[in-house]
């Protein structure tokens, strides 16, 4: 059987066949011309996440695979590699009512840093850029950036 051709046709067919393509790309470790490399790695990650859930809860895994697209599984896989949670938690996160971004936020809130800290880190990085590269900025602005950076550092946010 020509697995590359089957993967190519599955990729261009309906959404349901994307999972078939994910299985072929993951199990046969093939590279096809029609699918960009980034999406092939997403398909592999989605299939690995599905296989992990299926090993412990097969009926739930099949139900979720039919309900959600592979990108949702891939994003969960990416976070699962960082935080290593159980299959039951994976199912809870997949069934989150929000979109993919909402699911990612939920996982980060539960297993990673809370939202306020993540946003604080973003603000700190932005202010840090102003401290180091503020050519032509007024003095009050540079003072504000420096004071804000010190405040963040004093409270442990970097």
N, C-alpha and C positions, 0 to 999 in steps of 0.2 A: 504494500500500500504506500502511496506517495503522501507522507505525512505533511510535507511542506505545502503541497497543493490543497490538501484538506484544510489545513490551518488558514491558508489564504482565502478559500471560499467561505469558510466559517466566519472569518473576520468581516467579509463584505456582506454576508447575509444578515438576517435579523438579530436583534439583541440577544435572544435566547442562545444563539450559536456562539456568542462571544465566550461563554463558559466552556464550550467544546474546544474552542481555540486555546483558551487558557490551559486546559488540561493537556492538550497536545504540546504546546510550547513548554510547559513545565515538565512533563514526564519524558518527552523525547528530546528535550533541550535543543530544539531546532531554531533556526533563524530564518525568517521569511522576508521577502522583498516588500510585501505590501504593508507590513506592520513595522512602524518605527521602533528602534531599539528601546527607547524609553517606555513605550507601551508594552513591549514584550516583557520587560522586567516587572511592570505593573501586573501583567497577566500571571507571571510566575508567582509573585507575592500574593496575589489574590487566591491562586490555587493552593498555595501552602497554608494560608489562613483557613480556607475551606477544608483542606485535608486535616488540619489540626482539630477543628470543631467536629468533623465527621468521625474522627477516631474515637471521640468520647460521647457524642450525641448525634448519631447518624440521621435520625428523622428530622431533628431541628435543623441540621446542616442543609439537608435537601430543601426543606421549606424556605429557609433563608436565601438559598441560592436562586430559587425561583422568584423570590420577591425582590431581591436587590441586585443591582448591577455590580460588576467586578470592581469598579473603582471604590465603592464603599468597603469592600473586603480588603482592598489593597491599603487604604488609609488606616484601617484597623490593624492590618499586618505590620505596617510601618511603626505604629505606636506599640504594638504587642512586642516587637523586638526590643524596644527600649525598656518597657515596664514589666514584661513577662507576667501577665495575668492568666487566670484559668479560662477554660472553655465556657463555663457558665457566665463569667463576666463578659467574655467576647459576645455571647448571644445577647446579653442585656444591652451592651453598647450598640450592636447592630440594630436592635429593635428600637433604639432611641427615635422619637418622633421627628426630630429636626432633620435637616439635610446632613450632608457629609461634614460640612463645617461645624454644625451643631454637635455631631457625634465626636468629632475631634476635640472640640472644646470640653465636652463632658469627660472624655478620657483624660485630658490634661488636668481638669479640675479634680478628678478622683485620684489619679495616680501620679501626677506631676505637680508642678507649682500652681497655686491658685491664680485665677485670672488677674487679680490686681497686681500680683507680683510679676507676671509675664508682661503686662502692660507697663509696669514700672521699669522693667529692664529695657523695654523699647524706648521709653522716655529718657532713661539714663544714657543709652547709646546716642540718642539724638543730641542731648545736651552736651555730652562729651565731645561730639564733633564740633559744636559751637565753641567750646572752650579752646580747642586746638586749632580750628580753622575759622576764625571770625575776622577776616581781613576787611577793614573799612566799616566794621560794626561800631555803633556808638558805645561809649564807655559803660553806660548804665546796662546795656544788653550783655556785655562781657561780664560785668559784675554779677548780674542775675544768673547767667549760665554757670559761672564758677561757684556761686553760693548754692545753687540747686544741685550741682554735682557733689559738693561736699555733704549736703544734707542726705542725699541718696547713699553715699558711701558710709556715713555715720550710722545709718540704719541697715546696713548690710545688703543693699541692692546694687548690683553691678552688672 
